[in-house]
Amino acid sequence: FDSENGPSPGRSPMDSQASPGLVLHPSFPQSQRRESFLYRSDSDYDTSPKTMSRNSSINSEGHTEDMIVTPFAQVLASLRTVRSNFTILANVTTPTNKRSPVTSQPTVPQATLSEETYQQMARETLEELDWCLDQLETIQTHRSVSEMASNKFKRMLNRELSHLSEMSRSGNQVSEYISTTFLDKQNEVEIPSPTLREREKPMCHISGVRKLTHSSSLSNSTMPRFGVKTEHEDALARELNDLNKWGLNIFRVAEFSNNRPLSCTMFAIFQERDLLKTFRIPVDTFVTYVMTLEDHYHANVAYHNSLHAADVTQSTHVLLSTPALDAVFTDLEILAALFAAAIHDVDHPGVSNQFLINTNSELALMYNDESVLENHHLAVGFKLLHEDNCDIFQNLSKRQRQSLRKLVIDMVLATDMSKHMSLLADLKTMVETKKVTSSGVLLLDHYTDRIQVLRNMVHCADLSNPTKPLAVYRQWTERIMEEFFRQGDKERERGMEISPMCDKHTASVEKSQV
């Protein structure tokens, strides 16, 4: 991958040690960290007789090292403990190497151990090794190690949700919403037969793409400062002073950009990062594409509109600028992440995947009920590149276009909320495995590692509303609940079961903000 696009700035392809990486700093002590269900006991995995090797923070009140909770990393940590104990029990002197524990204690000579201590260590080591063998023997070989973690996390979350649902009616509704949204569960419903009109539509047609015309007569000399015509350019400039900050008020950007928040935000970000020059994107082509893209977001959809797309794109821009990620990603990966954020909800109809599946919609039929909307957003986003003067990637090489397309598909599909647990498991397994096997620096020198971070980055940006200033967060909350309630009204009109959090007569807005 890097051979075509060049290594990330500051990274030598021949020198893995020069690779930038994330330092895995210890987190806050247990008493200061917000409790997560991931750090509670799970009997299927926390049965090792010597959990100190994996869950060391449980055993020491002042210990700041993160608990290891993913099964594969737990097994690795236990095997390292077994190896360390063996060198003591067998009185074997071994040179320090990559298998020495990262935070190893000074080796205790066998001669200093009493017979009782020696026998106790031998028993504990054997029990630890037996525990590892038990875990390995129950692994289903056709499943990935991250899927082991995903299944564990889902089981633990289900336990939490069962407690929540027992507390109150609203708690039950919130529990049901989380379960159906984030746990990749499909409701069993009776699928209606398609009508004759639906059968006659060609399934290869990408719905939602409309013929639009935008002036392509603009040149660099006549181009507005932020790519959009507005009478409030100075006010827009003041708002976009916060372009590189978390919490940009995208609602005010929309107000001052003639309701073109996505177009002007994309233009400003690409100028800020010099991406138009790097990838030789003609400025009039860029403006034509982003305005066409913005027009394919529906203004009458309360939440999943171009405001949301602009917010996610700007949030992704800020996350990409995190000091810890400096020089980690290639320019092509940055371009792909911003493009993915911009198109990730285009032509969103304002209803959920499950609603489309339950109503036997054309989109659900086309995409076989799998990430229906996310697949559609990708199809529309890429299809628009074929419109007149819209191919912003016209000067990329064939290999670069293929790489960018693969990156964008990976990132947009990761915005399917039902994949949340799998994303979390993939990332946490990678981080914990590297924590156990390395010196505490998470090197992102392989594409598979970097795409995991990029997937989660766009996913986090998509879910970032609660981290924004309260006044902005309140507006997003009002919008998403309005969209939910509109879907609930449609379900009520059709005589369908109303989806969790979509019944305006029973849903609790406050308790929905979990």
Salt bridges, closest charged atoms under 4 A:
ASP2 OD2 - ARG11 NH2 3.06
ASP2 OD1 - ARG450 NH2 3.20
GLU35 OE1 - ARG40 NH2 2.95
ASP42 OD2 - ARG155 NH2 2.75
ASP42 OD1 - ARG159 NH2 3.13
ASP44 OD2 - ARG155 NE 3.35
ASP66 OD1 - ARG33 NH1 2.53
ASP66 OD2 - LYS435 NZ 3.90
GLU124 OE1 - LYS50 NZ 3.69
GLU128 OE2 - ARG54 NH1 3.34
GLU147 OE2 - ARG143 NE 3.61
GLU160 OE1 - ARG40 NH1 2.38
ASP184 OD2 - LYS419 NZ 3.55
GLU239 OE2 - ARG252 NE 2.86
ASP242 OD1 - LYS245 NZ 3.44
ASP295 OD2 - HIS214 NE2 2.68
ASP295 OD1 - ARG260 NH1 3.08
ASP311 OD1 - LYS468 NZ 3.09
GLU333 OE2 - ARG450 NH2 2.88
ASP345 OD2 - HIS308 NE2 3.19
ASP345 OD2 - HIS344 NE2 2.87
ASP345 OD1 - HIS377 NE2 3.30
ASP347 OD1 - HIS298 NE2 2.75
ASP347 OD2 - HIS376 NE2 2.63
GLU362 OE1 - LYS201 NZ 3.71
GLU370 OE2 - LYS419 NZ 2.80
GLU387 OE1 - LYS211 NZ 3.48
ASP391 OD2 - ARG401 NH1 3.13
ASP410 OD2 - LYS406 NZ 3.70
ASP410 OD2 - ARG455 NH2 3.66
GLU432 OE2 - LYS428 NZ 3.75
ASP445 OD1 - HIS446 NE2 3.88
ASP449 OD2 - LYS434 NZ 3.22
ASP462 OD1 - HIS308 NE2 2.85
ASP462 OD1 - HIS344 NE2 3.20
GLU482 OE2 - ARG486 NH2 2.37
GLU483 OE2 - HIS304 ND1 2.56
ASP489 OD1 - ARG492 NH1 2.86
ASP489 OD2 - LYS504 NZ 3.31
ASP503 OD1 - ARG492 NH2 2.96
